[in-house]
Amino acid sequence: MISSIKSHRVKNFRLQELYKQDSSRDAGTFKYYKELLQRNNLPADVTRNYDAAKQFLILMVNAFVTEAALEFFSMENTTSQPLVYHPPVASASVPVKRNYIDTIIGRFVDEFILPNTATEWDLQRNGGATAGRPTLPEREDDMLDHGYCITHHPSHVDHEDEHQPVQMMHDHNYTSEHPIGVTQIPDGDVDRVRLYSKTVLELGMMFIQLDDTHKEGDGDRDIINWKYLLMYFKSRKGHHSNYAIEAVNKIAQVQALLSEQMAQRVLWGRFVNQRGGAGNNFPSDLRNELHNNFFKSVVKAMGAQKTKSAILRASKAATGLYDIACNFDDVTNIKPEKTDHPMKCDTADLNLVLDDLRMLRPYRVTPGRRHEHFPHIGLSPLERLNMPDLYAWIRRKANEIADDQGIPCDDSSDNDT
């Protein structure tokens, strides 16, 4: 059985990039908003209170995504109307609306969610304005004929020039030879506050993707997530090497080593749904932990009668005892214990963070800005990843796996970069 990464360990990796204990005076950082919102239950180590960390991270992602959208659509607040990229009218056809999503929202995702070094350098080198950048989607005439209303307010023309379309869906060509702010533009002119805020979106949306994959029980998305996680783990040298090896092992087993039937079992058997309904799945290893906790309570109830044989009988019957206990509670109309932890309402906190971000304008290019305790933050954690080295490392691990399985391999690929 292939083991899975504990989600709180992955969350801890996310916060390590964005959270520092001494950055409480850096407006726009996680530590700053923790103090502003008085989230005293949020520890520096996520493993001590995973639920509080998860709630805080999702709150931050929602606030930063909203701020990015307000900047992209030239809106002053969430109740105002966009001055650019107006959505199609309600009577527009479904293909037109879908084209709007693919074109405009796709452009928003490419600019703010997915890192692209070439586009970001061009944007920051020109101080937020890119010469010759098209201000309308490629099919402007067709879109206008079918109900689009895309306008440019005179006072926001320069601001609209900040939104350069990204040419690639995801730029993974990060190498140590081209660190951010060194070869492209002077380090003193880089807007590191903007880079920090874009990192919030990249890592935050990645975590939400992982969480949603578990809730939906989506095996196909799960293997895609592992491929992304492999790159993130390898980007942190010496910290997550074991997780990177685990990712390679899982991908190799699902896509090459296991039979088709067993691969599907591994891919889709990682999720269970005990309550039924969409979006109520959770990892199967978490279910095993719940059963282990129940078994420990059974052993604890034995008192002085604990013997090796008694514990062995109880361990074999633990699953059946758990089902019997649940059925008994159902027959006797005993309400089950709540499985969801009560959470603080985030609406007021979200509005507070949004108001602060509106004053900071983290996504508007301002040369030379930086957080005091994040003075050298880059565009993405993946920029530390040397892709040729990663490919060579994967080849070595693949050869090791093949050797363990008795599969002939080409050792000459070890030195191929």
N, C-alpha and C positions, 0 to 999 in steps of 0.2 A: 504494500500500500504506500503510495507516495504521500509524504507528509506535506502539510501546507504551512505557509508563513502566517504567523499570528498577526492579525490585523493591527493590534496595538503596537507591534514592533514597526510595522510599516508607517503608522501614524507618527511614531517617535522619530523616524527618519525625516518625515515631512517637517516637523516642528524644529528639528535641529538646524534646518536651513534658515529659519525665519524668526526664531525665538532666542533671545539672549537676556539673561537676568538683569544685566546692567543697562538695558536700552529703554528703560521706562520713560525717559525724557525725549526719545526720538519719536516725534509725532508721525503716525502712519505705520508703526511697527506693531507686532503682536503683543509684546510686553507693554507697550504704551496703552493699547486698548484693553488689555487685561486689567490694568490699574484703573483706567477710566471707567470701566464697567463694574469694577470691584468683583471680579470673578476670582474670589479667594480660594475656591475649590479646584482651581486649575494648577496642577503641579508642573514643575519643569520636566519631570520624568512622567511620560504619558502612562506608563504601566501602573502608576499609583492610582489613577482615576481616569480610565479610558473614556467613560461616557461623558464626563465634563469636557475632556479635550476634544472629543468628536463634536459635541455641540458647539464649542467655541470655534473650531475650525470651519464648520459649515456656516456659522454666523459671519465669520470674516470673509469667506468666499462669496456669500450672497451680497455682502456690502461692497466688496471690491468689484464684483461683476456688475452690480448696479451702477457704480461710479463709472466704470468703463463704458457702459451703455449710454449713460448721460453724456459723456464726453464725445462718444462716437456719433450720436444723433443730435448733438448741439442742443441739449435740453438743460434747463436750469435746475429742475427738480423732477420728481417722479410724477407730478400732476400736470406738468406743462406739456405742450405739444412739440414733437420733434421739428426742428427747422430744416433738416435735410433727411433724405431717405424716407420720405413718408411711405407708410405701408399702403398696399393696394386698397381700393375702396371695397366695401363689403360685398358689392354685387360683382366683383371681378371673378373670373373663372378660377377653378382649382389649379390648372397649370400655371396661371399667372402668379397665384399666391405661392405655389411651390417654387417657381422660378425666383421669386423675391427672397424666399428663405435660402435657396441655394446660392444666390448672388450676394445679397446684402448681408444677411446674417452669416453666410460663409465668409465674407470679407471681414466681418467683426471677429469671428473666431480666429481667422488667420493672423489678424493683427494683434489681438490681445491675449489669446489663449495659447496658440502654438508658436514657439519661438522660431524666429528666422533672422539669422545674423545679418545677412546682406540688407534686408529691408530696414532693420533697426539702425544699422550704421548710416544708411542713406538718410533716414529720418532725423537722426540726431546730428549728423554732419550739417544738415541744412536747417537746424534749429526748429524742426517741426514742419517745415514746408519743403515739398519736393517738386522741383521744376519738371514740367511736362507730364505730371501725373494726371491720368484721366479722372474727372470728377463724377462721371456717371458710369453705370455698368456698361458692359460691352454692347448689349442689345438695347441701347437707350430708346431708339425710335420704336422698337417693337414693344417695349415695356410701357411707354407713354400711350401708345395706341390701345393698350389693353387695360388702362385704368390706373397706372402708376402716377404718383404726384411727387416728383423728386425736384426739390427747389434748393436754391442757395441764397440764404439771407445775406444782404450786402455786408452787414457787420460781422458775419461769420465766414466770409470767404477764406480768409487766411487760416482760420481755425479748421475749416474743412480740408484745407490742403494737408493737414497733419495725417490724414487717414490714407496712407498709401496701401494699395492692394498687395498682398503677399503672393509671390510667384510659386512658392512651394508649399505643400501641405504641412511638412514638418522637416526642418533642416537639421539633419543629424550629422552634418559634416563638421563636428566640433573636434579640434585637436589642440594639444598644448602649444602648438606652434603659433596659434593665432588667439591669444587671450583677449578678452574684451577690453577696449579702451587703450590698447597699446599700439597696434598696427593700423588701426582705422582712423581714430581721432585722438587728440591729446587727452590724457586721463582726466585732467582738470575740467574738461568740457563735457564729460559724460554725465548724463542725468541718471544717477544711481538710484534716486527715489523712484523713478519710473521703472527701472529694472527690478527693484525690490517688489514693486506692486505687480509687475508682470509675472514674477516668480511665484507670488501668492496665487495667482490664477492658475498657472501651470500645475503646481503641486497640489493645490486645492481641488481642481477639477479632476486630477488623476485619482485622488483619494475618493471623491464622490463616485467616480467610475467604478472603483473597486467595491465600494459599499453597495452600489446599485447592482453590480454583477452578482453579489451574494444574495441580495434580496430577491432578484429575479431568477436565480438559479440558472444563469446563462453560461453553459460550458464553453461555447464558442468564444464568447467575450473573455472568458477566464484565461484561455491560452494566449490571447492577444495581450491581456494585462501582464502575464508572466514575461512576455517578450519586452514590454516596456520596463517592467521592474528589473529585468536583467541589466539593462543599460543604466538605470538609476543606481543600482547596487554597485556596479563596476565603476561608476563615476566617483564613488567615495572609497578611496584607497585605504585598505587595511581595516575597514569598519564593517563591511557587509559581505565579505568574500564567501562565507559559508552560504548565505542566502543566494548569492550569484551562482554558486555551484548547484544548489538545489533547483534553481530555475532552469539551468541547462539540463539537469537530469530529468526534470519533468517534461520539458519540451521534447527531449530526445525519446523518452519512453512513449509519449502520446503520439508523436509523429513518425517514429521509426521502429522502435524496439518491440512494442507490444503488438499483439494481434489487433485487428480492427475492432473485434468485439470487446476485448479488454480495454483498449484505448477509450472506447465510448463509455465504458463503465467508470474508468478513472476520471474522465472528463466531466461526466454528468452526475457521478455518484458522490461528489463533494458537497452536495447540498441536500438538506432535508426540509420538509414543511409539515410541521405537526398540527398547525391550526387550519390549513387549507386557505385557499384564496390567493390572488395574485400579490406578489411583493412580500410574502411572509416566509420566504426561505431564509435559512441561515446555514453556516458551514457545518458539515457533519462532525468535524473534530470538536466543535463546541457542544454538540449533542453528546458526544462521548464524555466530555468533561462533566456535563450535568449528570449523566449516569454514574460516573465515578464518585461524584459528590453524594449521590443517593446511596451508593454502596458503602461509602465511608460512614454514613449515618446508621446504616444497618449494622455494621461492625461495631460502631460505638455503642449501640443499644444492647449488644451482647453482655456488656459489663464484664464481670469476672469469668464468664463462661467462654472467653475467647480461646479457642484452640486452633491448631493448624487445619484440622479436618473441618471444623465448623466454619472457619473463614473461607475455605475452599468451596463448601456447599453454598454458602451465601453468595460468593462471587459468581457461581454458575447460575444462581436463581435471581440475580440482581435485576435483570431486565424484566423477567416475569413479575417480580415483586413490584417493580415500578408501575407496570401496567395494571396490576391488581389494585394498587393504592389509588391510581387515577380512576379506575372503574368504581371503586368503593365511594370515593368522593362524589362521583357523578350520580350514583344511585341514591346516596344519602343527602343530595342537594347541598353539598359543602362547596362553597365557592373556591376555585383554584387561586393560588397565590399569583399576584400580578407578576408578569414577566417583563413589563416595561417600567423603567425607572421614571419617576416624575421629574419633569424638566421645567426650568424657568421659562416663561414666555419671552421670546426674543424680539417681539415687535418693537418695544420701546428702545431696547439696546440697539437694534438694527437702525432705527431712525437717528439715534445719537451718533453712531459711527458714520452714517451717511452724511449728516450735517458736518461732521469734522472733515470727512474726505472732500466734501464740496469746497471747503476753505483751502485744503491742501492742494487739490487738483493734481493728484499723483501721476495721471496719465498725460498731462499736457507737458510737452517737452520744455524743460527749463535747464539750460546748460549749467553744469557745475553743481547741481544739487546732489546731496548725499546724506545718508543717515550717519551720525557720528560713530555708531557701533557696527555699521555695515558699510564701511568706506569703500570696499572693493567687491561688493556683490556683483555678480555677472548677470547676463541675460537669462541663463538657465543653468541648473546643476549639470546638465549634459554637456556644457561647453568644456568641462574638465575631462570629458571622455575622449580618449584617443581611439578613433575607430579602427585603424590598422592594428593596434595592439589588441583591441577587443576581438577582432576577427581571428588573430593568431591565437589568442587565449581560448576561444571557442573551439578552434581546430584541435588544440592540444587536449581539451577536455573531451571532445568527441572521440579522439583516438584512444584516450584512456577508457572511455565507456566501451568502445568497440573491442578493445583488448580484453576487458573483463568479460565480455560476452563471447570471446573467441571469434570475432569477426575480423577478417583481414583489413588492414588500413594502410594508407600511404603515408609513411613517416616523413617523407620529404616536404609535406605541407606544413610541418612545424615551423620551418624557417621562412615560410612564404608570408610576406607582409603586404 
